[in-house]
Amino acid sequence: MRIQLFASITAQVVVVVLLTTSQASAQYIQTNLVSNTSGVAPITDANLLDPWGVAFSTTSPLWVSNQTSSTATVYNFSGASPTGPALTENIMNLGNAAPSPANGPTGQVSTSAPGITTSSTDFPVNGGKSSFIFGNLDGSISAWRGGMTSSAIVASVAGASFTGLAIGNPSAGVSQIYAADQNSGNIDVFNNAWQQVGTLTDPNLPSGFTAFNVQNVGGTLLATYANPNEALGGIVDEFSTSGTLLDRLITDPTGAVLQSPWGVALAPAGWGQFGGDLLIGNDAGDGTINAYSLAGVHEGQITLNTDSPFSEGNLWSLYFGNGGSAGSANTLYFSAGLASGTDGLIGAVSVPEPNSAVLGLIALGVLALGQRLRNRLLAARP
């Protein structure tokens, strides 16, 4: 009898705890970190104009490609905290004689990114190995290494316009660059000597859709496609790093959910309601972040503690940090080109800690049920 009573009331305690904690974790908190506009974020950086791609190594600070100002801005985060980045330097991305929004940087990768293996002779620039590589709207690829005051063009494709960049290892000892070309609709592939060696193509794209971005997510390339003439709609494909089209993961050509998707990130398992899900940001339309299962099933949108969906205009990169100077591995960071790309924002989306009211409710519930258990055990004595 006592065992049955204890089990029954313990189950009630568990229900109270689960209900209260799930209410606390069902929404997320947005924190603005850096902007070019005073008052929008704690740090103001005039170079942060329409920030597209971001990159970092296993230990480096965060590098951001500022498309409008043609710079790469570097931010150093304080430990694994989602707040407190400090501006450390600006590297001019002089991939062209006259840097401008018409040819500036979009996607960006690090040759020492987590999970990526490169040798000392891969992707050479200025007598050594590149550290950071940029895709540019004019169809060029530029690279930078320590000691350089600007990046240098290392590859170019006539008629191309690169809007996304990824790096991968198709086989042991081999590394490649993948560049989404919005003009051809394909993803161009370059070897470690900057030679174009092929393309990734989806022959069954809906009419008008073209490659918009490509990201290496856990060793698989996720390519996003959009229609440049229509904000609504999106396609997401899976490719192997060796070039095989593995699957059409998401098909949403009419824009029921996807609206020119660009940013892609995989949430860690404990990241609140959408832990373990694939997060995809809408660059156009509503600027929301949608969560999908790894099988491509839509799970919902990120909702903030303001009871409204997360939404930022010209939403670009989504990423989780390296656990150090590029930010917390359990915080989602984003870049956005506010005011149609004339301004910029770097921010964070985090899982809230249970607040004092919730913790108090849990404590009161446990105490009340504990007292109830005591009373029922006393009443059950022979």
Secondary structure, 3 states (H helix, E strand, C coil): CHHHHHHHHHHHHHHHHHHHHHHHHCCEEEEEEEECCECCECEECCCCCCEEEEECCCCCCEEEEECCCCEEEEEECCCCCCCCCEEEEEEECCCCCCCCCCCCEEEEEECCCCCCCCCCCCCEECCEECCEEEEECCCEEEEECCCCCECEEEEECCCCCEEEEEEEEEECCEEEEEEEECCCCCEEEECCCCCEEEEECCCCCCCCCEEEEEEEECCEEEEEEEECCEEEEEEEEEEECCCCEEEEEEEECCCCCCECEEEEEECCCCCHHHCCCEEEEECCCCCCEEEECCCCCEEEECEECCCCECCCCCEEEEEECCCECCECCCCEEEEECHHHHCCCEEEEEECCCCCHHHHHHHHHHHHHHHHHHHHHHHHCCC
